[in-house]
């Protein structure tokens, strides 16, 4: 058996188409075939590896070139604009004095302190007069001609006036002026009319030169609102209606005093130097 196997292994193989003289053994034939096949595979792999880098070169060149030009160009103009915007408003500082002119929708008609029915009447007189209290920018009640007040019960208001406050004519504000003003507001002389906003004041009592007391008919929570609005609650000198023509003349304690009023033309005011006047730039 072993001799037979050895004989078969060394059997000579004759490829088809060849003559007897060119015979090779079977083992040599298989080795040659393997070498040929292996060379073909290596050639195919090398060809495949060499084919891929060729198209990649132009792709890299196409992406980098436009990107560098597009990002840098628009950034330059931003610096000058920012510098100009921040420095412009800083010039100068507010100063006292000067003139201010503004237009009114309609003529004030008159400057009566009480019972005026038109809104334009308030536009003409509002800077001339003060009340006992006033509203601030948040509509909170603040002291004005009265430095403080108290309500010991629901039907009593006691007002303590600032001392030394003077009207535009130089006279000092007293409790007599408060009594005259508040009681006159209940029934304003013509052309003024009674208004529904007047609080439930029965009478005003002069306690001393700088103290006035409201005696109420009943409890009334609208007192501070009525006085703070100031449209109908100005404090004026005692007897003013008998001394001047209140249609065209006003004497108060406001930040501005009246120079002249010309109907259907203008109202001219100047700052009240006896108080702390507002600065006008």
C-alpha positions in Angstrom: 0.0 0.0 0.0 2.8 2.4 0.9 4.6 1.7 -2.4 1.4 2.4 -4.3 0.9 5.7 -2.6 4.5 6.8 -3.4 4.1 5.8 -6.9 1.0 7.8 -7.3 2.6 10.9 -5.8 5.5 10.8 -8.2 3.3 10.1 -11.2 4.2 12.3 -14.0 1.5 14.6 -15.5 1.3 15.5 -19.1 -0.7 18.6 -19.9 -3.0 18.5 -22.8 -1.5 19.6 -26.1 2.1 18.8 -25.0 4.3 16.0 -26.3 5.7 13.4 -24.1 9.2 15.0 -23.8 7.8 18.1 -21.9 6.2 16.3 -19.0 6.4 17.7 -15.3 5.4 16.1 -12.0 2.0 16.9 -10.5 3.6 18.6 -7.4 5.6 21.1 -9.5 2.5 21.9 -11.6 0.4 22.8 -8.5 3.2 25.0 -7.1 3.6 26.9 -10.4 -0.2 27.5 -10.5 -0.3 28.9 -7.0 2.5 31.3 -7.7 0.8 32.6 -10.9 -2.5 33.0 -9.0 -0.9 34.8 -6.1 0.8 37.3 -8.4 -2.5 38.1 -10.0 -4.1 38.9 -6.6 -1.2 41.1 -5.5 -1.4 43.0 -8.8 -5.1 43.6 -8.4 -4.7 44.9 -4.8 -1.9 47.2 -5.8 -4.0 48.5 -8.7 -7.0 49.1 -6.4 -4.9 50.9 -3.7 -3.3 53.1 -6.3 -6.6 54.2 -7.8 -8.2 55.9 -4.8 -5.8 58.8 -4.1 -6.1 60.2 -7.7 -9.6 61.9 -7.4 -9.0 63.1 -3.8 -6.5 65.8 -4.6 -8.9 68.2 -6.5 -11.6 67.7 -3.8 -9.3 69.1 -1.1 -8.3 72.1 -3.2 -11.9 73.0 -3.9 -13.0 73.2 -0.3 -10.2 75.3 1.2 -9.9 78.1 -1.3 -13.3 79.8 -1.1 -13.6 79.5 2.7 -10.6 81.7 3.5 -11.9 84.6 1.3 -15.5 84.6 2.6 -15.0 84.9 6.3 -12.5 87.8 6.6 -14.0 90.5 4.3 -17.1 91.8 6.3 -15.5 92.1 9.7 -13.6 95.4 9.2 -16.4 98.1 9.2 -17.7 97.4 12.8 -15.1 99.3 14.9 -15.6 102.9 13.6 -19.4 102.6 14.0 -19.2 101.4 17.6 -16.8 104.2 18.6 -19.0 106.9 17.1 -22.2 105.7 18.8 -20.7 105.6 22.4 -19.0 109.0 22.4 -21.7 111.2 20.8 -24.1 111.6 23.7 -21.4 112.5 26.2 -20.9 116.1 25.2 -21.9 118.8 27.7 -23.8 118.7 31.0 -27.2 120.2 32.2 -27.2 123.9 33.1 -29.6 126.2 34.7 -31.4 128.8 32.6 -32.6 129.1 29.0 -36.0 129.2 27.4 -38.6 126.5 26.7 -41.5 126.9 24.2 -44.2 124.4 23.6 -47.6 124.4 21.8 -51.0 123.9 23.4 -53.9 122.2 21.5 -56.3 125.0 22.4 -56.3 128.3 24.3 -56.7 128.2 28.1 -59.6 130.7 27.8 -58.9 131.8 31.4 -56.6 131.1 34.4 -59.3 130.8 37.1 -57.9 128.6 39.9 -61.2 126.9 40.8 -64.1 125.4 38.8 -62.5 125.5 35.3 -64.4 123.2 33.0 -61.8 122.9 30.2 -58.6 120.9 30.3 -56.8 123.7 28.6 -57.5 125.9 31.6 -55.2 123.5 33.6 -52.5 123.8 30.9 -52.4 127.5 31.5 -52.3 127.5 35.3 -50.7 124.3 36.5 -47.2 125.6 36.9 -48.4 128.7 38.8 -50.0 126.9 41.8 -49.3 124.3 44.5 -51.7 122.3 46.7 -51.1 120.9 50.2 -49.8 117.6 48.8 -48.6 116.4 45.3 -48.1 113.2 43.4 -44.7 112.0 42.4 -43.8 110.2 39.2 -45.2 106.9 40.6 -48.5 108.6 41.7 -47.5 108.4 45.4 -48.6 111.2 47.6 -45.8 113.5 48.8 -45.7 116.6 50.9 -46.1 120.0 49.1 -47.3 123.1 51.0 -48.0 120.8 54.0 -44.9 119.2 55.4 -47.0 116.6 57.3 -50.6 115.7 58.2 -52.5 113.5 60.6 -56.0 112.0 60.9 -56.8 111.5 64.5 -60.2 110.1 63.5 -62.2 109.4 60.4 -63.7 112.9 60.3 -60.6 115.0 61.0 -57.6 116.0 58.9 -54.9 118.2 60.5 -52.4 119.9 58.2 -49.0 121.3 59.3 -47.7 123.9 56.8 -44.1 124.5 55.8 -42.9 127.7 57.3 -41.5 130.5 55.2 -43.1 129.5 51.9 -44.0 132.6 49.9 -46.3 133.5 47.1 -45.1 135.1 43.9 -46.0 138.5 45.4 -43.8 137.9 48.4 -46.4 137.2 51.1 -46.1 134.1 53.3 -48.5 131.1 53.1 -50.6 130.7 56.3 -53.5 128.6 57.6 -55.9 131.5 56.8 -55.0 131.0 53.1 -55.8 127.3 53.4 -59.2 128.0 54.9 -60.0 130.6 52.3 -58.9 128.3 49.4 -60.5 125.0 50.5 -63.9 126.5 51.4 -64.0 128.6 48.2 -63.4 125.4 46.1 -66.8 124.0 47.3 -68.7 126.8 45.5 -66.3 128.6 43.0 -67.2 132.1 41.9 -68.3 132.5 38.2 -67.2 131.5 35.7 -66.1 128.5 37.7 -68.6 125.8 38.5 -69.0 123.2 41.2 -67.2 119.9 40.5 -68.1 116.4 41.7 -64.6 115.7 42.9 -64.8 118.0 45.9 -64.3 115.9 49.1 -66.8 115.9 52.0 -65.3 118.8 53.9 -67.8 120.6 56.2 -65.5 123.4 57.2 -61.9 124.4 57.7 -60.6 125.6 61.1 -57.5 127.7 61.6 -55.7 126.1 64.6 -52.7 128.5 64.4 -50.7 130.4 61.8 -49.2 127.2 60.3 -51.9 124.6 61.2 -55.3 124.0 59.5 -57.9 121.4 60.3 -60.5 119.9 58.0 -63.8 118.9 59.8 -65.4 116.3 57.5 -69.1 115.6 57.1 -68.3 112.0 57.0 -65.3 109.7 56.3 -63.9 110.3 52.9 -60.9 108.4 51.4 -60.7 110.7 48.4 -59.1 113.7 50.3 -55.5 112.9 49.4 -56.3 112.1 45.8 -58.2 115.3 45.3 -55.5 117.5 46.8 -52.7 115.6 45.0 -54.3 116.0 41.6 -54.2 119.8 42.2 -56.5 120.7 39.3 -59.1 122.2 41.6 -57.2 122.4 44.9 -54.6 125.2 44.6 -53.8 127.2 47.7 -54.1 130.9 46.9 -53.7 134.1 49.0 -56.7 135.0 51.1 -59.0 137.4 49.2 -57.3 136.9 45.8 -60.7 137.0 43.9 -61.3 140.4 45.3 -57.8 141.8 44.5 -57.1 140.8 40.9 -58.8 139.6 37.8 -58.4 135.9 38.1 -59.4 135.4 34.5 -56.0 136.7 33.3 -53.9 136.9 36.5 -52.6 134.2 38.9 -50.7 134.4 42.2 -49.5 131.1 43.6 -46.4 129.4 45.0 -45.7 127.1 42.0 -42.2 126.7 40.4 -43.2 129.4 37.8 -44.9 132.7 38.1 -47.1 134.4 35.5 -45.6 137.2 33.5 -48.6 137.7 31.1 -51.5 135.8 29.5 -52.7 136.9 26.1 -55.9 135.1 25.0 -55.6 133.0 21.9 -51.9 133.7 21.7 -49.6 132.8 24.6 -49.0 132.3 28.3 -45.6 133.6 29.5 -44.1 132.3 32.7 -40.8 132.8 34.5 -39.2 130.7 37.2 -40.0 131.4 40.8 -36.7 132.4 42.3 -38.1 132.2 45.9 -38.4 128.4 45.7 -36.1 125.8 44.3 -36.8 126.2 40.6 -36.3 123.3 38.1 -33.3 123.5 35.8 -34.1 124.2 32.2 -31.4 123.3 29.6 
